[in-house]
Amino acid sequence: FTFLNIPRSYYGVLTKDMLVQGCSREKDPKHDKNILTPECAAAIFDVCVSENILHADFSVDVTLSRVDITKILDSTVPSLHMDEYSAKKEDVVDTILRSRYVNLYNLLKEHLTEESYLGIVKNKILVDVQGEDLLFQIFTSNILQRTPGEESPFFEFIQRVCSSQICSKTNKESSSCFNNSDVNKPLLKPGCGGFGIRN
């Protein structure tokens, strides 16, 4: 059998507005200024499209590293916008990289590491929130289907990732925290129980 194909837009795509505002600065009252002018953001977005940093749906190629993206932008951003780009290069590249999973990040923030977010994206895992816990879900395509269009069963695989307690400087467990540098954030523990509220 094959697994259900989850569109990348579920996890996040890059937009011009995102480049203007900065992914990490959106909805953050500490940052009330845009990182780029709309004109520079549009130029960088066009480069991302023409240089295949973005797929047709405007999702960022997850195989590209920070070094890869920086190298492409350094050599292709139009000279008219190069000074502005260079001054904000780190923010621009951070925004492009964050856009790969920005929808999930807006929901879960720093509770997962970048590695965990990318694992979810690459493996096309659906994420649901139940209280303070997460459900990781993957579905197969239809199986035992005799005729296309007819109803047929499928398999669903679920892992519950439970929140147990609050991280603190004196209470950090490497097996429980995805990011041991975080403090005052819920610990997330994989494989801790049933897949639903009533299971």
C-alpha positions, -999 to 999 in steps of 0.1 A, spaced: 0 0 0 10 37 -3 6 65 22 -17 94 18 0 124 2 -2 154 24 2 187 5 32 208 16 8 238 21 -4 220 52 29 227 68 37 261 54 47 280 22 67 311 17 49 344 9 61 379 1 44 392 32 64 367 52 96 381 38 85 416 46 76 409 82 100 381 90 87 347 100 101 348 135 88 383 141 52 378 131 28 385 159 57 394 182 51 427 200 88 431 206 94 435 168 72 462 154 93 469 123 94 450 90 127 435 80 124 442 43 107 467 20 80 452 -1 101 458 -32 131 439 -19 109 411 -5 93 408 -40 127 406 -56 139 379 -32 107 360 -37 112 360 -74 147 347 -70 134 319 -49 110 310 -76 135 313 -105 163 294 -87 140 265 -76 143 273 -39 105 271 -41 83 244 -56 53 252 -77 31 256 -46 56 280 -31 69 255 -5 106 256 2 127 226 -10 135 208 23 167 193 8 183 228 7 204 238 37 210 272 51 244 273 32 227 263 -1 200 290 2 225 317 13 248 309 -16 220 311 -41 207 344 -28 242 360 -25 248 354 -62 213 362 -76 196 390 -56 195 420 -80 221 446 -73 194 472 -67 184 453 -35 217 437 -26 225 462 2 192 458 19 193 420 16 229 419 29 219 439 60 191 415 68 205 383 54 202 363 86 166 373 91 158 366 54 173 331 54 157 323 88 123 333 74 128 311 43 138 281 64 110 286 90 84 288 62 89 250 56 69 244 88 55 278 97 19 266 102 30 240 127 54 265 144 26 290 149 7 263 167 35 247 187 63 273 189 95 261 206 80 229 219 96 210 190 131 214 176 138 223 140 148 187 134 115 174 148 95 198 126 114 188 95 109 151 103 72 158 104 73 176 71 95 150 53 74 121 65 41 138 58 28 134 93 -5 151 103 -4 168 137 -34 172 160 -35 188 194 -56 173 223 -52 194 254 -15 197 260 -7 165 241 1 160 204 -12 133 181 11 123 152 -9 106 124 -2 90 91 -28 74 68 -25 49 40 -43 53 7 -74 31 2 -67 -6 4 -87 -36 -8 -105 -14 -33 -120 -34 -61 -133 -6 -82 -120 30 -82 -145 53 -64 -159 26 -42 -156 29 -4 -127 10 10 -108 7 43 -74 23 51 -49 21 79 -42 50 103 -11 50 124 -11 72 155 15 82 181 5 102 211 31 126 224 22 136 259 29 167 279 39 158 314 54 187 334 72 220 331 108 222 321 130 240 347 167 245 351 166 218 379 143 194 361 153 186 325 152 151 311 168 144 278 143 116 271 114 140 277 124 174 264 129 178 226 150 208 234 169 207 267 178 244 265 142 254 270 129 262 304 94 268 317 79 249 288 59 216 289 79 184 285 67 162 256 70 125 260 65 101 231 48 68 233 29 75 265 -6 61 260 -37 56 238 -44 74 206 -76 93 215 -93 109 245 -114 78 251 -87 52 244 
